[in-house]
């Protein structure tokens, strides 16, 4: 299961991130994955203070998004990173590393997220393709939207044939590592959010008991 959210970032945040990207030094994306022969992109240089501001803007959006919280049950979010694809660049079919080191912590990558920053008409190609078995799901979002998907699935970024693709990417370690369990809790949350106000108070309380008890069983601290 994956989640797309429009309006994840406001117009001012998108404009500021694009401004930061225009001023930030980008380096070869293989610096973070040197063994992947299919990765041909650029990413913001680590240590640039403007990169830290960009990361904070996107991180804050994840923290305030109830829809994201209900879907991902985040335990940790790796600081988001600006990534750029110019004409001729792509990221071939690949799997994400199971864990990423951040400081002293080794974080499990349960979910991946792509935040779109420039208009889809600004470039040709560059679609994110997530492979669910034999059925590829293709996504090319509008500025300020985000797609969150299981990092366990093969995925790719198709070649850019014109223009420039600008995104922010990150990985999430969930409190619910099991994807099936996480999806069931997400469905219960959707039912509670949509149908809860229509329920009698007794039924709403019983639903909350079920959700909280399942969280107690499945969630890792």
LUMLUM-243693 format. One record per atom (N, C-alpha, C, O): x, y, z. Coordinates in steps of 0.05 Angstrom, whole numbers, padded with zeros to 5 digits, always signed. Layout:
BEGIN
XYZ
...
***
This chain:
BEGIN
+00017-00024+00000
+00000+00000+00000
+00018+00025+00000
+00039+00026+00013
+00009+00045-00014
+00023+00071-00013
+00003+00093-00011
-00021+00090-00016
+00014+00116-00003
-00003+00140+00004
+00007+00164-00012
+00030+00170-00011
-00012+00177-00026
-00006+00203-00039
-00021+00225-00025
-00045+00222-00019
-00007+00247-00019
-00020+00270-00006
-00014+00295-00022
+00009+00302-00025
-00035+00308-00031
-00031+00335-00043
-00031+00355-00021
-00043+00351+00000
-00017+00378-00026
-00017+00399-00006
-00001+00392+00019
-00005+00404+00040
+00017+00372+00016
+00034+00365+00039
+00051+00388+00048
+00055+00394+00071
+00062+00403+00028
+00076+00428+00033
+00060+00451+00021
+00048+00448+00000
+00061+00473+00036
+00048+00497+00026
+00065+00510+00004
+00088+00504+00001
+00052+00529-00011
+00066+00542-00033
+00091+00557-00023
+00111+00558-00038
+00090+00569+00000
+00113+00584+00010
+00137+00565+00016
+00160+00572+00011
+00130+00542+00027
+00152+00522+00033
+00164+00512+00007
+00188+00509+00005
+00147+00507-00013
+00157+00497-00039
+00175+00518-00051
+00197+00512-00061
+00166+00543-00051
+00182+00565-00062
+00209+00567-00048
+00230+00571-00061
+00209+00565-00022
+00234+00567-00006
+00252+00544-00012
+00277+00548-00015
+00241+00520-00015
+00258+00497-00021
+00271+00499-00049
+00294+00492-00053
+00255+00509-00068
+00267+00513-00095
+00289+00535-00094
+00309+00532-00108
+00284+00555-00078
+00305+00576-00075
+00330+00565-00062
+00352+00570-00072
+00327+00548-00042
+00350+00535-00029
+00364+00518-00049
+00389+00517-00050
+00349+00502-00065
+00361+00484-00084
+00378+00499-00105
+00399+00489-00114
+00369+00523-00112
+00384+00539-00131
+00410+00550-00120
+00428+00556-00135
+00412+00551-00094
+00436+00562-00081
+00455+00540-00069
+00477+00546-00062
+00445+00516-00068
+00459+00494-00054
+00477+00480-00074
+00470+00477-00097
+00500+00471-00064
+00518+00455-00081
+00508+00426-00081
+00503+00414-00060
+00505+00415-00105
+00497+00387-00108
+00521+00370-00116
+00539+00379-00130
+00522+00345-00106
+00544+00327-00111
+00533+00301-00123
+00508+00297-00123
+00550+00285-00133
+00542+00259-00145
+00526+00243-00125
+00536+00238-00103
+00502+00234-00133
+00485+00219-00115
+00497+00193-00106
+00488+00182-00086
+00516+00183-00120
+00528+00157-00112
+00545+00159-00087
+00555+00139-00077
+00549+00184-00077
+00564+00187-00052
+00550+00172-00030
+00563+00163-00011
+00524+00170-00031
+00509+00156-00010
+00503+00127-00017
+00492+00112+00000
+00509+00119-00041
+00505+00091-00050
+00525+00084-00072
+00517+00080-00095
+00550+00083-00065
+00571+00080-00085
+00571+00054-00101
+00584+00052-00122
+00557+00034-00091
+00558+00008-00104
+00535+00004-00124
+00534-00016-00138
+00517+00023-00125
+00495+00020-00144
+00502+00032-00171
+00506+00056-00173
+00504+00015-00191
+00513+00024-00217
+00490+00037-00233
+00496+00049-00254
+00465+00036-00223
+00443+00048-00238
+00436+00076-00228
+00418+00089-00239
+00449+00086-00207
+00442+00111-00195
+00457+00134-00209
+00482+00135-00208
+00442+00151-00223
+00454+00174-00236
+00437+00198-00230
+00419+00206-00245
+00443+00211-00207
+00429+00235-00199
+00448+00252-00182
+00471+00246-00179
+00437+00274-00172
+00452+00292-00155
+00437+00296-00129
+00413+00294-00128
+00452+00301-00107
+00440+00306-00082
+00454+00329-00068
+00478+00334-00072
+00440+00343-00050
+00451+00365-00036
+00475+00356-00019
+00474+00335-00007
+00495+00373-00019
+00520+00365-00004
+00515+00366+00026
+00504+00386+00036
+00522+00345+00039
+00519+00343+00068
+00537+00364+00081
+00560+00368+00072
+00526+00377+00101
+00542+00398+00115
+00536+00426+00107
+00543+00445+00121
+00523+00429+00084
+00515+00456+00075
+00492+00466+00093
+00472+00452+00096
+00495+00489+00105
+00474+00499+00124
+00447+00502+00110
+00426+00500+00123
+00447+00508+00084
+00422+00510+00069
+00408+00483+00067
+00383+00481+00067
+00424+00462+00065
+00413+00435+00065
+00399+00429+00092
+00377+00417+00092
+00410+00438+00114
+00397+00434+00140
+00370+00448+00141
+00352+00438+00153
+00368+00472+00130
+00343+00487+00130
+00322+00472+00113
+00299+00469+00121
+00330+00462+00090
+00312+00447+00073
+00302+00422+00087
+00278+00416+00086
+00320+00408+00100
+00313+00384+00115
+00292+00390+00136
+00273+00375+00141
+00296+00412+00150
+00278+00420+00172
+00250+00426+00161
+00230+00418+00173
+00249+00440+00139
+00223+00448+00127
+00206+00423+00121
+00183+00421+00127
+00219+00403+00108
+00205+00378+00101
+00199+00362+00125
+00177+00350+00127
+00218+00360+00144
+00213+00345+00169
+00189+00356+00184
+00172+00340+00194
+00187+00382+00185
+00164+00395+00200
+00138+00387+00187
+00118+00384+00201
+00138+00385+00160
+00113+00377+00146
+00105+00349+00154
+00081+00344+00157
+00124+00331+00156
+00117+00304+00165
+00106+00303+00193
+00087+00289+00199
+00117+00319+00210
+00108+00320+00238
+00080+00330+00242
+00066+00322+00260
+00072+00349+00224
+00045+00361+00228
+00024+00347+00211
+00000+00355+00212
+00031+00327+00195
+00012+00314+00177
-00001+00291+00192
+00011+00270+00196
-00027+00293+00199
-00041+00271+00212
-00044+00248+00194
-00043+00225+00202
-00048+00253+00168
-00052+00231+00149
-00026+00214+00147
-00028+00190+00146
-00003+00227+00147
+00022+00213+00147
+00025+00197+00173
+00033+00174+00172
+00019+00209+00195
+00023+00195+00221
+00005+00170+00222
+00014+00149+00231
-00020+00172+00212
-00038+00149+00213
-00029+00127+00194
-00034+00104+00199
-00015+00134+00172
-00006+00115+00153
+00020+00101+00160
+00023+00077+00158
+00039+00117+00170
+00066+00108+00174
+00072+00099+00203
+00090+00082+00207
+00058+00109+00222
+00065+00104+00250
+00095+00108+00255
+00109+00089+00264
+00105+00132+00249
+00134+00135+00249
+00147+00134+00276
+00137+00145+00296
+00169+00120+00277
+00186+00120+00301
+00209+00139+00296
+00216+00155+00314
+00221+00139+00272
+00243+00157+00265
+00241+00164+00236
+00233+00148+00219
+00248+00189+00230
+00248+00198+00202
+00276+00208+00196
+00286+00226+00209
+00289+00196+00177
+00316+00205+00169
+00314+00233+00157
+00296+00237+00141
+00332+00251+00164
+00330+00279+00154
+00327+00279+00123
+00343+00268+00109
+00306+00292+00113
+00301+00292+00084
+00324+00305+00069
+00338+00323+00080
+00328+00296+00045
+00350+00304+00028
+00340+00314+00001
+00324+00301-00011
+00350+00337-00008
+00343+00347-00034
+00358+00330-00055
+00382+00325-00053
+00343+00322-00076
+00355+00307-00098
+00347+00319-00124
+00324+00328-00128
+00365+00319-00143
+00360+00332-00169
+00368+00313-00192
+00388+00298-00191
+00351+00313-00212
+00357+00297-00237
+00357+00316-00260
+00337+00329-00266
+00380+00318-00274
+00381+00334-00298
+00377+00315-00323
+00375+00291-00320
+00376+00327-00346
+00371+00312-00370
+00392+00290-00373
+00416+00294-00370
+00383+00265-00379
+00400+00243-00382
+00404+00226-00356
+00415+00205-00357
+00394+00237-00334
+00397+00223-00308
+00373+00205-00302
+00352+00209-00313
+00378+00185-00286
+00357+00166-00278
+00367+00150-00254
+00390+00153-00245
+00349+00133-00243
+00357+00115-00222
+00343+00089-00228
+00319+00086-00225
+00359+00070-00238
+00348+00044-00248
+00334+00028-00226
+00335+00036-00202
+00321+00007-00234
+00307-00010-00215
+00326-00019-00193
+00348-00030-00198
+00317-00015-00168
+00335-00021-00145
+00319-00026-00120
+00295-00020-00119
+00332-00037-00100
+00320-00040-00074
+00335-00022-00054
+00359-00018-00058
+00321-00012-00035
+00334+00005-00015
+00348-00012+00006
+00339-00034+00012
+00369-00001+00018
+00383-00015+00039
+00363-00019+00063
+00346-00002+00068
+00366-00042+00076
+00347-00048+00098
+00351-00029+00122
+00332-00024+00136
+00376-00019+00125
+00381-00001+00148
+00400+00022+00138
+00416+00018+00120
+00397+00045+00150
+00414+00068+00144
+00424+00079+00170
+00409+00082+00189
+00450+00084+00171
+00462+00095+00195
+00458+00125+00196
+00464+00139+00176
+00447+00134+00218
+00444+00163+00223
+00456+00169+00250
+00444+00162+00271
+00478+00183+00250
+00493+00188+00275
+00501+00161+00287
+00515+00145+00274
+00494+00157+00312
+00501+00132+00325
+00480+00110+00322
+00483+00087+00330
+00457+00118+00309
+00435+00099+00307
+00435+00085+00279
+00442+00097+00259
+00426+00061+00279
+00422+00046+00255
+00391+00043+00251
+00378+00028+00266
+00380+00057+00232
+00351+00059+00229
+00342+00041+00206
+00354+00039+00185
+00320+00027+00212
+00309+00008+00192
+00292+00024+00172
+00277+00042+00180
+00294+00018+00147
+00279+00033+00126
+00254+00017+00119
+00254+00001+00101
+00232+00023+00133
+00207+00010+00128
+00192+00023+00104
+00180+00010+00088
+00193+00050+00103
+00179+00065+00083
+00198+00085+00071
+00217+00095+00083
+00193+00092+00046
+00207+00113+00032
+00187+00135+00024
+00163+00129+00021
+00197+00159+00021
+00179+00182+00014
+00193+00200-00006
+00217+00205-00004
+00177+00209-00026
+00187+00228-00045
+00168+00252-00044
+00144+00250-00047
+00180+00276-00040
+00164+00301-00040
+00171+00316-00065
+00194+00321-00071
+00151+00323-00081
+00155+00335-00107
+00157+00365-00104
+00141+00378-00089
+00176+00378-00117
+00181+00406-00113
+00177+00423-00139
+00172+00447-00136
+00180+00412-00162
+00176+00428-00186
+00154+00416-00203
+00148+00392-00201
+00142+00431-00221
+00118+00422-00236
+00125+00398-00254
+00147+00397-00265
+00106+00380-00257
+00111+00357-00275
+00116+00365-00304
+00129+00351-00319
+00106+00388-00312
+00110+00398-00339
+00138+00410-00344
+00146+00416-00366
+00154+00413-00322
+00180+00424-00324
+00201+00404-00335
+00223+00411-00341
+00193+00379-00336
+00211+00359-00346
+00196+00335-00358
+00173+00330-00351
+00209+00322-00376
+00198+00297-00388
+00212+00273-00376
+00236+00274-00371
+00197+00252-00372
+00208+00229-00358
+00207+00234-00328
+00192+00251-00318
+00225+00220-00314
+00228+00225-00285
+00206+00214-00268
+00205+00220-00244
+00189+00196-00278
+00168+00185-00262
+00180+00165-00241
+00199+00151-00247
+00169+00166-00218
+00175+00145-00198
+00158+00121-00204
+00133+00123-00207
+00170+00098-00207
+00156+00073-00213
+00161+00053-00190
+00184+00046-00185
+00140+00045-00176
+00142+00026-00155
+00131-00001-00165
+00108-00001-00175
+00146-00022-00164
+00139-00047-00175
+00126-00065-00154
+00139-00075-00135
+00099-00069-00156
+00085-00087-00139
+00080-00113-00155
+00060-00115-00169
+00098-00132-00152
+00096-00156-00168
+00099-00149-00197
+00119-00137-00205
+00080-00157-00213
+00080-00151-00242
+00066-00126-00249
+00063-00119-00273
+00057-00111-00229
+00041-00087-00234
+00056-00062-00225
+00056-00056-00201
+00069-00047-00243
+00083-00023-00235
+00063+00000-00231
+00045+00004-00246
+00068+00015-00209
+00052+00039-00203
+00070+00063-00210
+00092+00066-00199
+00060+00081-00227
+00075+00104-00236
+00064+00129-00223
+00040+00134-00223
+00082+00145-00212
+00074+00170-00198
+00091+00193-00208
+00116+00191-00210
+00079+00215-00214
+00093+00240-00221
+00076+00263-00209
+00057+00272-00221
+00084+00272-00185
+00068+00289-00169
+00071+00319-00176
+00089+00327-00191
+00052+00334-00165
+00052+00364-00168
+00068+00375-00145
+00072+00362-00124
+00078+00400-00148
+00094+00412-00126
+00079+00413-00100
+00055+00420-00098
+00093+00404-00079
+00082+00404-00052
+00068+00378-00045
+00060+00374-00022
+00066+00359-00064
+00054+00333-00058
+00075+00313-00049
+00099+00318-00054
+00066+00292-00037
+00085+00271-00027
+00073+00244-00033
+00049+00240-00033
+00090+00224-00039
+00082+00197-00041
+00099+00181-00021
+00123+00184-00020
+00086+00164-00006
+00099+00147+00014
+00093+00118+00007
+00070+00111+00003
+00114+00102+00005
+00110+00075-00005
+00130+00056+00010
+00149+00065+00022
+00124+00030+00009
+00142+00011+00023
+00170+00010+00011
+00173+00007-00013
+00190+00014+00028
+00217+00013+00018
+00225-00015+00011
+00247-00020+00000
+00208-00034+00017
+00214-00063+00012
+00209-00070-00018
+00217-00091-00027
+00196-00052-00033
+00190-00057-00061
+00211-00047-00080
+00224-00026-00075
+00216-00062-00102
+00233-00051-00123
+00221-00026-00134
+00196-00024-00137
+00237-00007-00141
+00228+00018-00152
+00249+00031-00169
+00273+00023-00168
+00242+00052-00184
+00261+00065-00202
+00251+00093-00207
+00228+00100-00202
+00269+00110-00218
+00263+00136-00229
+00270+00135-00259
+00293+00131-00266
+00250+00139-00276
+00255+00136-00304
+00272+00159-00314
+00273+00181-00302
+00286+00155-00336
+00305+00175-00347
+00292+00202-00353
+00269+00203-00362
+00306+00223-00347
+00298+00250-00354
+00307+00255-00382
+00331+00253-00389
+00288+00262-00399
+00295+00268-00427
+00295+00298-00433
+00305+00307-00454
+00283+00314-00415
+00283+00343-00418
+00278+00356-00391
+00263+00345-00375
+00292+00378-00386
+00287+00393-00361
+00301+00382-00337
+00321+00368-00339
+00289+00388-00314
+00302+00381-00288
+00280+00372-00268
+00260+00386-00265
+00286+00351-00254
+00268+00340-00234
+00280+00347-00206
+00303+00340-00201
+00264+00360-00189
+00273+00367-00162
+00254+00355-00142
+00230+00360-00143
+00265+00340-00123
+00249+00327-00102
+00264+00328-00076
+00288+00335-00075
+00250+00321-00054
+00263+00315-00029
+00256+00286-00022
+00233+00278-00027
+00275+00271-00012
+00270+00243-00006
+00277+00237+00023
+00293+00251+00035
+00265+00217+00034
+00272+00208+00061
+00262+00179+00065
+00249+00168+00048
+00270+00168+00087
+00262+00141+00095
+00251+00142+00124
+00259+00159+00140
+00232+00124+00129
+00219+00124+00155
+00221+00097+00168
+00216+00076+00155
+00229+00096+00193
+00227+00072+00209
+00201+00073+00224
+00196+00092+00239
+00184+00053+00220
+00157+00053+00232
+00157+00039+00259
+00173+00021+00263
+00139+00047+00276
+00135+00032+00301
+00121+00005+00296
+00121-00012+00313
+00110+00002+00272
+00097-00023+00263
+00114-00034+00240
+00108-00027+00217
+00134-00050+00245
+00152-00059+00223
+00138-00076+00202
+00145-00075+00178
+00118-00092+00210
+00104-00110+00192
+00085-00094+00174
+00067-00081+00184
+00089-00095+00148
+00073-00079+00130
+00043-00087+00131
+00026-00069+00130
+00037-00113+00133
+00009-00122+00134
-00004-00110+00159
-00027-00100+00158
+00009-00113+00182
-00002-00102+00207
-00006-00072+00205
-00027-00061+00214
+00013-00058+00194
+00012-00029+00191
-00012-00021+00174
-00026-00002+00180
-00017-00036+00153
-00039-00030+00135
-00066-00034+00149
-00085-00019+00144
-00068-00055+00166
-00093-00059+00180
-00099-00037+00199
-00122-00028+00202
-00079-00027+00213
-00083-00005+00231
-00090+00021+00216
-00106+00037+00226
-00078+00024+00193
-00085+00047+00177
-00115+00047+00169
-00129+00067+00170
-00124+00023+00161
-00152+00021+00153
-00171+00026+00177
-00191+00039+00175
-00163+00016+00201
-00179+00022+00225
-00179+00052+00231
-00199+00063+00239
-00156+00065+00227
-00155+00094+00231
-00173+00109+00212
-00186+00128+00220
-00173+00100+00187
-00191+00113+00167
-00220+00110+00175
-00236+00129+00173
-00227+00086+00184
-00255+00081+00192
-00262+00099+00216
-00283+00112+00216
-00244+00101+00235
-00249+00118+00258
-00252+00147+00251
-00269+00161+00262
-00235+00157+00232
-00236+00185+00224
-00261+00192+00208
-00272+00213+00212
-00269+00173+00191
-00292+00179+00173
-00319+00172+00186
-00338+00188+00185
-00320+00149+00199
-00345+00139+00209
-00349+00145+00239
-00371+00144+00249
-00326+00150+00253
-00328+00154+00282
-00348+00175+00291
-00363+00170+00309
-00349+00199+00278
-00369+00219+00286
-00398+00210+00283
-00416+00221+00296
-00402+00190+00266
-00430+00180+00261
-00438+00158+00281
-00461+00151+00283
-00418+00147+00295
-00423+00124+00313
-00435+00134+00339
-00432+00157+00347
-00448+00116+00353
-00455+00121+00380
-00430+00123+00397
-00409+00111+00389
-00431+00137+00419
-00407+00140+00435
-00396+00113+00445
-00372+00108+00445
-00414+00094+00452
-00406+00068+00461
-00390+00053+00440
-00370+00040+00445
-00400+00054+00415
-00386+00040+00393
-00359+00053+00387
-00340+00040+00380
-00359+00080+00389
-00333+00094+00384
-00312+00086+00405
-00289+00081+00398
-00321+00084+00429
-00302+00076+00451
-00292+00048+00446
-00268+00042+00450
-00310+00030+00438
-00302+00002+00433
-00282+00000+00410
-00263-00015+00411
-00286+00016+00389
-00267+00017+00367
-00240+00028+00376
-00219+00017+00369
-00240+00048+00393
-00215+00059+00404
-00200+00038+00421
-00176+00036+00420
-00215+00022+00436
-00203+00001+00452
-00189-00019+00434
-00166-00027+00439
-00202-00027+00412
-00190-00046+00394
-00164-00035+00382
-00144-00049+00381
-00166-00010+00372
-00142+00002+00359
-00119+00004+00379
-00096-00003+00372
-00124+00013+00403
-00103+00016+00423
-00092-00010+00432
-00067-00012+00436
-00108-00031+00434
-00098-00057+00442
-00081-00069+00421
-00061-00083+00426
-00089-00065+00395
-00073-00075+00373
-00046-00061+00373
-00025-00073+00368
-00046-00035+00377
-00021-00020+00379
-00003-00031+00401
+00021-00033+00398
-00015-00037+00424
+00001-00048+00446
+00014-00075+00438
+00037-00081+00446
+00000-00091+00422
+00011-00117+00414
+00033-00114+00393
+00053-00129+00393
+00029-00095+00374
+00046-00095+00350
+00068-00074+00350
+00088-00077+00338
+00063-00052+00365
+00082-00030+00363
+00108-00035+00378
+00108-00047+00400
+00130-00027+00366
+00156-00027+00379
+00162+00001+00390
+00155+00021+00377
+00174+00002+00413
+00180+00028+00424
+00205+00040+00411
+00214+00062+00418
***
